[in-house]
Amino acid sequence: MKNIVFVLLCLGMAQATYAQITLEGVVKDTLGNPLELANVIALNKKTNALDSYGITNNEGRFRLKLKENTNYAIKVSFIGLATINDSLTTKEVDIKKDFVMKADNSLQAVELTYEMPVTIKGDTIVYNADSFKNGSEKKLGDVLKKLPGVEVTDDGEIEVEGKTVSKVMVEGKEFFDGDSKLATKNIPADAIDKVEVLKNHNDVSQMRGLGNDQDNVAINIKLKEGKKNFWFGEVTAGAGPEERYIANPRLFYYSPKYSVNIITDFNNIGSIPFTRRDYFNFSGGFRNTSRNTGTNFNVAANDIGFLTLRNNRAQAIDSKFGAANFSYAVKKTWDISGFAIYSGSRTEISENSINDYLDESIPDENTATNTRQKSDLGLFKLSTTYKPNGNNQLDYDAFVKVSNQGERTDFFSSLLGGIDENQTQNPYSINQNLNYYYTLDDKNIFAFEAQHLLQDEDPFYNARLAQSEQFRFTDILGLNTTQSGLNIGQDRRVKTNKLDARLDYWYVLNQKSNINITGGTTLSRQDFNSEIFQLLDNGSVFPLTNSMQDVTNDVQYNFSDTYVGLHYKVKTGKFTFTPGITAHAYGLKNTQFGSEFKDNFTRFLPDLDIRLQLKSSENINFRYQMQTDFTDVNNLAEGLIFNNYNSLFRGNRTLENALSHNLNLSYFSFNMFNYTNIFAFLNYNKRVDPIRNRSQFLTIPGANPGDPDVLSTNSVSSPFNSNFADESLTANGRFERSFGKLKASVGGSLSLSKFTQEINGNRNVNESFTQSYRTRLSTNFRDAPNIEIGYNLSINTYDQGNITNKFTTNSPFVNVDAYFLKSFVFTADYSYFNYKSEERTINNYSFLKADLAYQKKDSKWEYTISGTNLLNTKSLNQDNSNTFSTSTSEYFIQPRYLILSVKYNL
């Protein structure tokens, strides 16, 4: 591997140091005004290749890197002006040359014989994909990584100028509701013609420019002509030793009338096409209709605390995934679309952990877990849009989630011994959305949005463990101690019925200002039922009628928010101001144990948005918002709930809301003149009267009379409103610069949080400081191998008063892709990890995966040998901090796998 990297690096640097000179100058119109975003390209007359291109900045300046002693055709173009055709011959010195563009008086269209790699048209950036490909790209994500200003995260999310892309479309049609991960990992690279980045995006044409759309970014993929009105895609099948297999058919069809996307992925090599995290985060394109009103009332997921994967790795993973997406234009004014997704997985997880408890009187706990998970997840959506004319648009969406999930864990604790845990759930949710947009005239615009959520969750928990002095819940729960062991079960059912509706009215004063009046409501009802019981040796159920506290819940919780808001948007010079205020009337009521608790109050919540547009692609944005935060029924139910074998939770029906102040400052700069991309964020949040937990660890009597009591790891927690505010400060940013065929970037993120909790009657201040830094240097040659080298550093510091822990991970990495001999593609990704605490190095490990593919030119068949975890690394490490303890874990992963696969391209 080292030799390969060295050879490729030498080749890359040799190419990068090819003798070059600089052509720079200014592009103006006939009045002497500089022209921003004019295109300047240099075509090599000998090879007819595009050797360099540039886009002028706000001063009309451009800069091209050209080869020495070469004849060039220079072309300068700008929308509405006549294209300049010039030529020059370079020598061994830099050249300065200005251009004056005249009006285009020709009546005939000019046929362009070249394509700009990048063009900018207003809020749209268009990338010509072929200008950045070198032949090694397989999927959309491989192409996007090479585009200036575009990043693809490890999770498959797309970022443009630091902003997360909210929607991905193909030929103007949403790809699985714009999910970026499914797009980046499945759309074939050879089908992509153009990548259009749509800034300030809004799906509703009537609404553009009315609000603050500056952070809305979408991407539209334009297909090559040969991929339209024809089925295209690929079918891949492969196998390897130890009965390893993969099967990945992917089929696509696009026409002006309809589109169909079919994606499947079956494998047992640890490749996860759709994780449980993806499932729970997948919104189906829905958005909260109470956004920006200042109310934060989110329904918490009552999923059964599955042990999560580390870096999507585990000891064994068997995945089955199938998805279909369609869109159909019934007529010009009516579109229908939808999708269905199934994801099934069978996972085995093995992990060893050391838990360091905050209270020094609690002994450290070593744990070992072996877990088997079964998960079947389904998502379905049907959408329709009716737009009879430019003044009316009606949208309706129905989104359904269903699942069948289970987890069995063999758990060993150095304090409690062996424990068997079993968790299952079969939840579902139905989310419906109805939106209507109406433009009365140029001055008066209306929007009605309504969303209804129906959700039913039924998590079941069961723990079996030995009777011991270490398990202190026996008396609290009133367990039958005559059994061979303790077998405890818990049923829970949470039903949610929630409606959000709002009506917006905009009065457009002029092109630079408007007034927005909003009225709306949020109505929610949640029913929470639960019971803890004991299963006896004979299989019968033993009700815990002798428990010291209630072990059943029958709670009804009603929440209402009726609000009216006023916002004024005005643009003056380079500034855009959007101040606003919203008046809320809140009503809360929970009924349990035969009584009611009510709370009704009003509150005025201000917000402010200030934007400074320094240049067309450079801005500073400041936002402030006051927000009321509400809990849902989970924190209000006062009967005991098992979080896990070690923790009981009891809600607090009298909890009050929290008030938070959120300030955000952001900076973006995207400069095509010197190929520089900069973004930075700073966010501060202060939450007053936050909801925190009060925890009591139970005591273990001394072994002998006179011996002191010691604390167990068993705790009972209850939420309360803290008199001490929570505070958090986060900052992140990235600087990226291209130098010819080299691209360098450096970035980082910092997060500092501070909150107060109560443990055993003592107030404790918890602080965490996490730091993450990344630097990277990559090449983008078309006729030479490409290499990316970088370094990641993460530092996690946890200060819990009595305990301070610091964990550091150093991780250099090298990625290589090479297209050679006109038939072979070699890719390899290598990363090394050094994980250590302040006292010692805990673990060193590394990962290497590589692919070698062979495909003759113009052949539809491709043959690939792939290797994952080629260094056969056994485990990885991770640290974590919660309200009670800090832990560090060793997590075991799949061994080395080799797969030989065959792919047929349609």
ZAMARGU-4260 file (C-alpha; in steps of 0.2 Angstrom, whole numbers, plus 5000, padded with zeros to 4 digits):
<rodrens>
0) 5000/5000/5000 | 5014/5012/5005 | 5023/5009/4988 | 5006/5012/4978 | 5003/5028/4987
5) 5021/5034/4984 | 5020/5031/4966 | 5003/5039/4964 | 5009/5054/4974 | 5024/5056/4963
10) 5014/5055/4947 | 5002/5068/4954 | 5015/5080/4959 | 5024/5078/4942 | 5008/5083/4934
15) 5005/5097/4946 | 5022/5105/4943 | 5020/5105/4924 | 5027/5122/4918 | 5013/5135/4918
20) 5011/5154/4916 | 4996/5165/4921 | 4984/5175/4910 | 4975/5188/4920 | 4965/5203/4916
25) 4948/5212/4917 | 4932/5210/4907 | 4922/5226/4905 | 4907/5233/4895 | 4909/5247/4883
30) 4905/5260/4897 | 4919/5253/4907 | 4909/5244/4920 | 4917/5228/4926 | 4907/5212/4922
35) 4904/5200/4936 | 4902/5181/4932 | 4908/5182/4914 | 4916/5166/4907 | 4933/5165/4901
40) 4940/5149/4893 | 4956/5144/4885 | 4956/5130/4871 | 4972/5122/4866 | 4973/5124/4848
45) 4983/5108/4845 | 4973/5096/4856 | 4957/5106/4855 | 4955/5103/4874 | 4949/5115/4887
50) 4965/5118/4897 | 4959/5132/4908 | 4943/5142/4913 | 4938/5156/4924 | 4924/5166/4930
55) 4926/5185/4934 | 4924/5192/4951 | 4914/5208/4956 | 4928/5218/4949 | 4928/5209/4932
60) 4945/5201/4936 | 4949/5184/4929 | 4964/5172/4930 | 4969/5157/4920 | 4983/5145/4922
65) 4991/5140/4905 | 5005/5129/4898 | 5020/5138/4892 | 5024/5139/4873 | 5007/5134/4868
70) 4994/5142/4855 | 4977/5145/4863 | 4960/5151/4857 | 4952/5163/4870 | 4933/5164/4872
75) 4924/5177/4883 | 4906/5176/4885 | 4892/5185/4895 | 4873/5184/4894 | 4866/5197/4882
80) 4883/5202/4875 | 4893/5196/4860 | 4905/5182/4863 | 4923/5187/4861 | 4934/5176/4850
85) 4953/5179/4852 | 4969/5170/4851 | 4986/5171/4859 | 5003/5161/4861 | 5011/5159/4878
90) 5029/5160/4881 | 5038/5158/4898 | 5031/5174/4906 | 5014/5179/4913 | 5002/5188/4902
95) 4990/5203/4906 | 4976/5206/4894 | 4959/5215/4896 | 4943/5212/4886 | 4929/5224/4882
100) 4912/5216/4877 | 4900/5224/4866 | 4881/5222/4864 | 4875/5206/4854 | 4866/5213/4839
105) 4865/5197/4829 | 4848/5189/4826 | 4854/5172/4824 | 4859/5160/4839 | 4878/5157/4840
110) 4882/5139/4841 | 4895/5136/4854 | 4908/5122/4851 | 4913/5121/4869 | 4906/5119/4887
115) 4911/5129/4902 | 4915/5118/4917 | 4906/5130/4928 | 4893/5143/4923 | 4883/5154/4935
120) 4866/5161/4931 | 4858/5171/4945 | 4856/5159/4960 | 4860/5144/4949 | 4877/5136/4948
125) 4879/5124/4933 | 4893/5111/4933 | 4897/5101/4917 | 4901/5084/4925 | 4912/5078/4911
130) 4924/5092/4915 | 4928/5085/4932 | 4927/5066/4928 | 4943/5056/4925 | 4934/5039/4922
135) 4936/5032/4940 | 4919/5038/4946 | 4905/5026/4949 | 4891/5035/4958 | 4884/5053/4960
140) 4894/5055/4976 | 4911/5052/4967 | 4907/5066/4955 | 4900/5079/4968 | 4916/5077/4978
145) 4926/5084/4963 | 4916/5099/4961 | 4922/5116/4968 | 4912/5121/4983 | 4903/5104/4985
150) 4906/5092/4999 | 4899/5074/5002 | 4900/5069/5020 | 4903/5051/5026 | 4885/5049/5029
155) 4881/5054/5011 | 4874/5071/5014 | 4878/5084/5002 | 4884/5101/5007 | 4886/5117/4995
160) 4896/5132/5002 | 4894/5124/5020 | 4875/5122/5018 | 4866/5105/5018 | 4857/5101/5002
165) 4839/5099/5007 | 4833/5091/4991 | 4840/5081/4976 | 4831/5080/4960 | 4834/5072/4943
170) 4827/5080/4928 | 4817/5091/4939 | 4809/5077/4948 | 4812/5073/4966 | 4823/5058/4969
175) 4815/5049/4984 | 4809/5065/4991 | 4826/5073/4989 | 4835/5061/5000 | 4854/5064/4997
180) 4861/5048/5003 | 4850/5037/4992 | 4855/5049/4977 | 4874/5050/4980 | 4876/5031/4983
185) 4865/5025/4969 | 4864/5036/4953 | 4877/5030/4941 | 4891/5043/4937 | 4891/5039/4918
190) 4873/5045/4917 | 4876/5063/4923 | 4878/5077/4911 | 4875/5093/4922 | 4874/5096/4941
195) 4863/5111/4944 | 4865/5119/4961 | 4849/5129/4965 | 4852/5142/4979 | 4838/5151/4988
200) 4827/5137/4982 | 4808/5137/4985 | 4796/5123/4979 | 4782/5136/4977 | 4786/5149/4964
205) 4774/5162/4972 | 4783/5161/4988 | 4801/5165/4981 | 4808/5180/4989 | 4795/5183/5002
210) 4804/5174/5016 | 4821/5170/5020 | 4826/5156/5008 | 4845/5160/5008 | 4849/5143/5017
215) 4838/5132/5005 | 4849/5123/4993 | 4843/5110/4981 | 4853/5100/4967 | 4845/5095/4950
220) 4854/5082/4940 | 4853/5083/4921 | 4855/5067/4912 | 4865/5063/4896 | 4854/5062/4881
225) 4856/5044/4879 | 4849/5041/4896 | 4832/5049/4893 | 4817/5040/4887 | 4827/5024/4890
230) 4829/5012/4904 | 4847/5013/4911 | 4856/5007/4927 | 4866/4992/4932 | 4864/4974/4939
235) 4878/4968/4950 | 4880/4951/4958 | 4895/4945/4968 | 4901/4931/4980 | 4916/4927/4991
240) 4923/4915/5004 | 4912/4910/5019 | 4896/4912/5009 | 4898/4931/5007 | 4887/4938/4994
245) 4880/4954/4986 | 4866/4958/4974 | 4863/4976/4968 | 4851/4979/4954 | 4848/4997/4951
250) 4836/5003/4937 | 4831/5021/4931 | 4819/5028/4918 | 4816/5046/4915 | 4805/5054/4902
255) 4795/5071/4902 | 4779/5062/4906 | 4785/5050/4920 | 4800/5043/4929 | 4804/5027/4939
260) 4818/5022/4950 | 4821/5005/4957 | 4835/5002/4969 | 4839/4985/4978 | 4854/4980/4989
265) 4856/4962/4997 | 4872/4958/5005 | 4880/4951/5021 | 4897/4960/5020 | 4892/4974/5032
270) 4887/4987/5018 | 4871/4995/5025 | 4861/5004/5012 | 4848/5011/5024 | 4851/5011/5043
275) 4839/5013/5057 | 4845/5031/5059 | 4841/5034/5041 | 4823/5027/5044 | 4820/5038/5060
280) 4827/5053/5051 | 4818/5051/5035 | 4805/5064/5035 | 4797/5061/5018 | 4799/5079/5014
285) 4788/5085/5028 | 4792/5101/5037 | 4785/5107/5054 | 4771/5120/5050 | 4774/5129/5066
290) 4792/5133/5060 | 4799/5150/5065 | 4784/5154/5077 | 4795/5151/5092 | 4786/5136/5099
295) 4796/5120/5100 | 4785/5105/5104 | 4791/5089/5096 | 4784/5072/5099 | 4798/5061/5106
300) 4801/5044/5098 | 4797/5030/5110 | 4809/5018/5101 | 4817/5004/5112 | 4835/5010/5115
305) 4843/4999/5102 | 4862/4997/5104 | 4868/5008/5089 | 4881/5004/5077 | 4898/5012/5077
310) 4903/5019/5060 | 4890/5007/5053 | 4901/4992/5058 | 4896/4977/5068 | 4902/4959/5071
315) 4890/4953/5058 | 4877/4962/5047 | 4865/4954/5034 | 4855/4968/5025 | 4841/4967/5013
320) 4835/4983/5005 | 4822/4988/4991 | 4815/5004/4986 | 4804/5011/4971 | 4801/5029/4967
325) 4789/5036/4953 | 4783/5052/4947 | 4769/5054/4934 | 4763/5070/4925 | 4744/5067/4923
330) 4744/5083/4913 | 4753/5099/4913 | 4744/5105/4929 | 4744/5089/4939 | 4758/5078/4945
335) 4758/5062/4956 | 4773/5055/4964 | 4777/5042/4978 | 4789/5029/4984 | 4790/5013/4994
340) 4805/5008/5004 | 4809/4992/5013 | 4825/4989/5024 | 4828/4973/5033 | 4843/4969/5043
345) 4850/4955/5055 | 4864/4962/5066 | 4876/4955/5079 | 4885/4967/5090 | 4899/4963/5103
350) 4905/4977/5114 | 4916/4979/5130 | 4914/4995/5141 | 4922/5003/5156 | 4910/5015/5165
355) 4917/5028/5177 | 4903/5035/5188 | 4902/5053/5193 | 4900/5048/5212 | 4916/5042/5218
360) 4907/5030/5230 | 4900/5020/5216 | 4913/5007/5210 | 4918/5007/5191 | 4908/4995/5181
365) 4915/4984/5167 | 4902/4977/5155 | 4902/4965/5140 | 4887/4964/5128 | 4883/4952/5114
370) 4867/4958/5105 | 4857/4951/5091 | 4845/4963/5082 | 4831/4960/5070 | 4824/4975/5060
375) 4811/4976/5046 | 4807/4994/5042 | 4794/5001/5029 | 4791/5018/5022 | 4777/5023/5010
380) 4772/5040/5002 | 4760/5046/4990 | 4761/5065/4984 | 4751/5075/4972 | 4753/5093/4966
385) 4739/5103/4956 | 4744/5119/4949 | 4731/5125/4937 | 4739/5142/4934 | 4753/5153/4941
390) 4741/5160/4955 | 4736/5143/4963 | 4745/5128/4969 | 4738/5113/4979 | 4749/5100/4987
395) 4744/5084/4997 | 4755/5071/5004 | 4752/5055/5014 | 4768/5047/5023 | 4767/5030/5032
400) 4780/5022/5043 | 4779/5004/5049 | 4792/4993/5057 | 4794/4976/5066 | 4810/4977/5077
405) 4818/4966/5091 | 4834/4965/5101 | 4841/4951/5112 | 4856/4955/5123 | 4867/4944/5133
410) 4874/4956/5145 | 4887/4954/5159 | 4891/4967/5172 | 4905/4966/5184 | 4893/4972/5198
415) 4877/4963/5194 | 4882/4947/5184 | 4873/4940/5169 | 4858/4949/5162 | 4847/4944/5148
420) 4837/4958/5140 | 4824/4957/5126 | 4816/4972/5118 | 4802/4972/5104 | 4791/4985/5095
425) 4779/4987/5081 | 4776/5005/5079 | 4768/5015/5065 | 4764/5033/5060 | 4753/5041/5047
430) 4758/5059/5042 | 4747/5069/5031 | 4750/5086/5024 | 4739/5098/5014 | 4745/5115/5007
435) 4737/5128/4997 | 4745/5143/4989 | 4735/5158/4982 | 4741/5174/4973 | 4727/5186/4973
440) 4737/5199/4964 | 4755/5206/4964 | 4752/5214/4981 | 4742/5200/4990 | 4748/5182/4993
445) 4741/5169/5004 | 4747/5152/5010 | 4738/5138/5020 | 4747/5124/5027 | 4740/5109/5038
450) 4749/5094/5044 | 4741/5079/5054 | 4751/5066/5063 | 4744/5049/5070 | 4757/5039/5079
455) 4756/5023/5089 | 4771/5015/5098 | 4772/4999/5108 | 4789/4996/5115 | 4791/4980/5126
460) 4805/4977/5138 | 4810/4962/5147 | 4825/4959/5158 | 4831/4942/5167 | 4844/4943/5180
465) 4849/4934/5196 | 4844/4940/5213 | 4858/4949/5222 | 4861/4963/5234 | 4868/4973/5219
470) 4850/4974/5212 | 4841/4987/5223 | 4824/4988/5214 | 4817/4972/5222 | 4809/4982/5237
475) 4803/4997/5226 | 4794/4986/5214 | 4788/4973/5227 | 4795/4958/5217 | 4792/4940/5222
480) 4809/4934/5228 | 4805/4916/5230 | 4809/4913/5211 | 4825/4906/5204 | 4829/4923/5197
485) 4821/4939/5193 | 4811/4940/5177 | 4804/4958/5174 | 4793/4964/5160 | 4786/4981/5154
490) 4772/4985/5142 | 4771/5003/5136 | 4759/5011/5123 | 4760/5029/5117 | 4747/5036/5105
495) 4749/5053/5098 | 4736/5063/5088 | 4743/5080/5083 | 4737/5094/5071 | 4747/5109/5065
500) 4739/5122/5054 | 4743/5140/5049 | 4738/5153/5037 | 4750/5166/5030 | 4746/5182/5022
505) 4759/5193/5013 | 4757/5211/5008 | 4770/5215/4995 | 4774/5234/4998 | 4787/5234/4983
510) 4802/5224/4977 | 4812/5227/4992 | 4799/5225/5007 | 4784/5215/5012 | 4773/5212/5028
515) 4769/5194/5033 | 4754/5191/5045 | 4753/5173/5052 | 4739/5164/5062 | 4740/5146/5067
520) 4737/5133/5080 | 4745/5117/5086 | 4733/5104/5094 | 4740/5088/5102 | 4733/5073/5112
525) 4744/5059/5119 | 4739/5044/5128 | 4752/5035/5138 | 4749/5018/5146 | 4762/5007/5154
530) 4764/4993/5167 | 4779/4984/5175 | 4776/4966/5180 | 4785/4950/5185 | 4785/4934/5176
535) 4786/4919/5188 | 4795/4902/5185 | 4779/4894/5180 | 4776/4907/5166 | 4762/4916/5175
540) 4761/4935/5176 | 4763/4942/5194 | 4756/4960/5196 | 4767/4971/5207 | 4753/4976/5219
545) 4765/4978/5233 | 4776/4990/5225 | 4782/5006/5235 | 4777/5017/5220 | 4765/5016/5206
550) 4771/5004/5192 | 4757/5008/5180 | 4753/5023/5170 | 4736/5029/5162 | 4740/5047/5156
555) 4731/5059/5144 | 4740/5074/5139 | 4733/5089/5129 | 4743/5103/5122 | 4737/5118/5112
560) 4746/5133/5105 | 4736/5147/5096 | 4747/5161/5089 | 4747/5176/5078 | 4763/5183/5071
565) 4769/5199/5062 | 4785/5200/5052 | 4792/5214/5041 | 4805/5211/5028 | 4815/5226/5020
570) 4830/5227/5009 | 4841/5243/5010 | 4857/5243/5001 | 4867/5228/5005 | 4856/5224/5021
575) 4840/5214/5022 | 4831/5216/5039 | 4817/5204/5045 | 4811/5208/5062 | 4796/5199/5069
580) 4786/5195/5085 | 4773/5181/5088 | 4760/5181/5102 | 4756/5164/5109 | 4741/5157/5120
585) 4746/5141/5127 | 4736/5128/5136 | 4742/5112/5144 | 4732/5098/5153 | 4737/5081/5159
590) 4725/5069/5167 | 4732/5054/5178 | 4728/5045/5194 | 4711/5053/5194 | 4716/5071/5194
595) 4720/5085/5182 | 4734/5097/5181 | 4732/5113/5170 | 4742/5127/5164 | 4737/5141/5153
600) 4747/5157/5149 | 4752/5169/5135 | 4769/5174/5129 | 4777/5186/5116 | 4792/5179/5106
605) 4803/5191/5096 | 4814/5186/5082 | 4826/5195/5070 | 4836/5190/5054 | 4849/5202/5047
610) 4858/5198/5031 | 4873/5208/5024 | 4876/5204/5005 | 4894/5209/5003 | 4895/5202/4985
615) 4884/5190/4975 | 4892/5175/4983 | 4898/5182/4999 | 4886/5186/5014 | 4885/5187/5033
620) 4869/5182/5042 | 4864/5185/5060 | 4848/5177/5068 | 4840/5179/5085 | 4825/5169/5091
625) 4817/5167/5108 | 4808/5150/5109 | 4797/5141/5121 | 4802/5123/5123 | 4789/5110/5129
630) 4791/5092/5134 | 4779/5078/5128 | 4770/5065/5138 | 4785/5055/5142 | 4792/5066/5155
635) 4774/5069/5163 | 4769/5051/5167 | 4772/5049/5186 | 4771/5030/5186 | 4788/5021/5186
640) 4796/5016/5169 | 4811/5005/5166 | 4824/5014/5155 | 4835/4998/5157 | 4839/4985/5170
645) 4849/4999/5179 | 4838/5014/5178 | 4820/5018/5184 | 4811/5034/5178 | 4797/5043/5186
650) 4789/5058/5177 | 4784/5075/5184 | 4766/5081/5179 | 4770/5099/5185 | 4784/5102/5174
655) 4785/5119/5166 | 4791/5125/5149 | 4809/5131/5146 | 4813/5148/5138 | 4828/5148/5126
660) 4838/5162/5117 | 4846/5156/5101 | 4859/5167/5092 | 4867/5162/5076 | 4880/5171/5066
665) 4886/5164/5049 | 4898/5169/5035 | 4899/5162/5017 | 4910/5166/5003 | 4912/5157/4986
670) 4925/5165/4975 | 4927/5157/4958 | 4940/5170/4953 | 4953/5162/4965 | 4943/5146/4968
675) 4941/5149/4987 | 4926/5143/4997 | 4924/5149/5015 | 4910/5146/5027 | 4909/5148/5046
680) 4895/5146/5059 | 4894/5152/5077 | 4879/5147/5087 | 4875/5151/5106 | 4860/5144/5115
685) 4854/5148/5133 | 4840/5139/5140 | 4831/5146/5156 | 4821/5134/5167 | 4827/5119/5158
690) 4821/5102/5161 | 4834/5091/5170 | 4835/5075/5179 | 4836/5073/5198 | 4844/5055/5201
695) 4845/5045/5217 | 4857/5030/5217 | 4851/5016/5229 | 4862/5010/5243 | 4869/4993/5247
700) 4869/4989/5266 | 4886/4985/5273 | 4891/4967/5273 | 4893/4967/5292 | 4886/4977/5306
705) 4895/4994/5307 | 4901/4993/5289 | 4897/5009/5279 | 4883/5008/5266 | 4889/5009/5248
710) 4880/5015/5232 | 4874/5003/5219 | 4873/5007/5200 | 4854/5006/5201 | 4846/5024/5201
715) 4828/5031/5201 | 4827/5048/5191 | 4814/5061/5189 | 4813/5077/5179 | 4812/5094/5186
720) 4814/5113/5181 | 4832/5118/5185 | 4835/5135/5192 | 4852/5135/5183 | 4852/5139/5164
725) 4859/5127/5151 | 4871/5135/5139 | 4879/5128/5123 | 4891/5136/5111 | 4895/5128/5094
730) 4907/5134/5080 | 4912/5126/5064 | 4920/5131/5048 | 4930/5126/5033 | 4942/5135/5021
735) 4945/5127/5004 | 4956/5133/4990 | 4960/5126/4973 | 4977/5128/4965 | 4976/5121/4947
740) 4973/5103/4949 | 4976/5103/4968 | 4962/5106/4981 | 4966/5110/4999 | 4955/5112/5014
745) 4956/5114/5032 | 4941/5114/5044 | 4935/5111/5061 | 4921/5111/5074 | 4920/5115/5092
750) 4906/5112/5104 | 4905/5118/5122 | 4890/5113/5133 | 4886/5116/5151 | 4871/5110/5161
755) 4867/5107/5179 | 4860/5091/5187 | 4856/5083/5204 | 4863/5067/5209 | 4860/5060/5227
760) 4854/5077/5232 | 4870/5086/5226 | 4871/5099/5213 | 4883/5094/5199 | 4889/5105/5184
765) 4893/5095/5169 | 4903/5102/5155 | 4909/5094/5139 | 4921/5101/5126 | 4922/5092/5110
770) 4934/5097/5096 | 4936/5090/5078 | 4948/5096/5065 | 4951/5090/5048 | 4964/5095/5034
775) 4964/5088/5017 | 4974/5089/5001 | 4967/5081/4985 | 4971/5081/4966 | 4959/5081/4952
780) 4968/5075/4936 | 4959/5069/4921 | 4974/5059/4914 | 4983/5054/4930 | 4979/5045/4946
785) 4971/5055/4960 | 4975/5055/4978 | 4968/5062/4993 | 4978/5063/5009 | 4972/5071/5025
790) 4972/5071/5044 | 4957/5070/5057 | 4959/5075/5075 | 4945/5073/5088 | 4947/5078/5106
795) 4933/5075/5119 | 4934/5082/5136 | 4921/5078/5149 | 4921/5088/5166 | 4908/5081/5178
800) 4915/5090/5194 | 4923/5075/5203 | 4928/5067/5186 | 4937/5074/5172 | 4941/5063/5157
805) 4949/5067/5140 | 4950/5056/5125 | 4960/5060/5109 | 4959/5051/5092 | 4972/5055/5079
810) 4967/5048/5062 | 4977/5051/5046 | 4970/5044/5030 | 4974/5041/5011 | 4961/5038/4997
815) 4967/5034/4980 | 4958/5032/4963 | 4966/5028/4947 | 4959/5025/4929 | 4973/5016/4919
820) 4976/5006/4903 | 4959/5012/4897 | 4950/4998/4906 | 4955/4997/4924 | 4949/5007/4939
825) 4958/5005/4956 | 4952/5013/4972 | 4958/5012/4989 | 4953/5020/5006 | 4965/5019/5021
830) 4963/5026/5038 | 4973/5024/5054 | 4966/5028/5071 | 4976/5031/5087 | 4964/5032/5102
835) 4970/5037/5119 | 4966/5044/5136 | 4977/5056/5145 | 4986/5042/5154 | 4988/5029/5140
840) 4985/5024/5122 | 4970/5013/5123 | 4970/5006/5105 | 4978/5008/5088 | 4968/5001/5073
845) 4967/5005/5055 | 4955/5001/5040 | 4959/4997/5022 | 4947/4994/5008 | 4951/4992/4990
850) 4942/4988/4973 | 4950/4984/4956 | 4938/4984/4942 | 4940/4979/4924 | 4929/4985/4910
855) 4933/4986/4891 | 4929/5002/4882 | 4911/5002/4876 | 4908/4985/4885 | 4892/4983/4896
860) 4901/4971/4907 | 4912/4975/4922 | 4922/4963/4933 | 4927/4969/4951 | 4937/4961/4965
865) 4933/4970/4982 | 4941/4969/4999 | 4934/4976/5015 | 4944/4977/5031 | 4959/4971/5022
870) 4970/4973/5037 | 4958/4962/5047 | 4956/4974/5061 | 4947/4966/5076 | 4939/4981/5085
875) 4937/5000/5086 | 4934/5012/5101 | 4923/5026/5106 | 4919/5036/5121 | 4903/5044/5128
880) 4897/5054/5142 | 4880/5055/5151 | 4872/5062/5166 | 4879/5048/5177 | 4896/5043/5170
885) 4909/5043/5157 | 4912/5027/5147 | 4925/5021/5135 | 4921/5006/5124 | 4929/4993/5113
890) 4918/4987/5099 | 4921/4972/5088 | 4918/4972/5070 | 4917/4961/5054 | 4933/4952/5048
895) 4941/4954/5031 | 4930/4950/5016 | 4934/4947/4998 | 4921/4948/4985 | 4922/4945/4966
900) 4907/4953/4957 | 4900/4955/4940 | 4891/4971/4934 | 4880/4973/4918 | 4876/4991/4913
905) 4860/4993/4904
</rodrens>
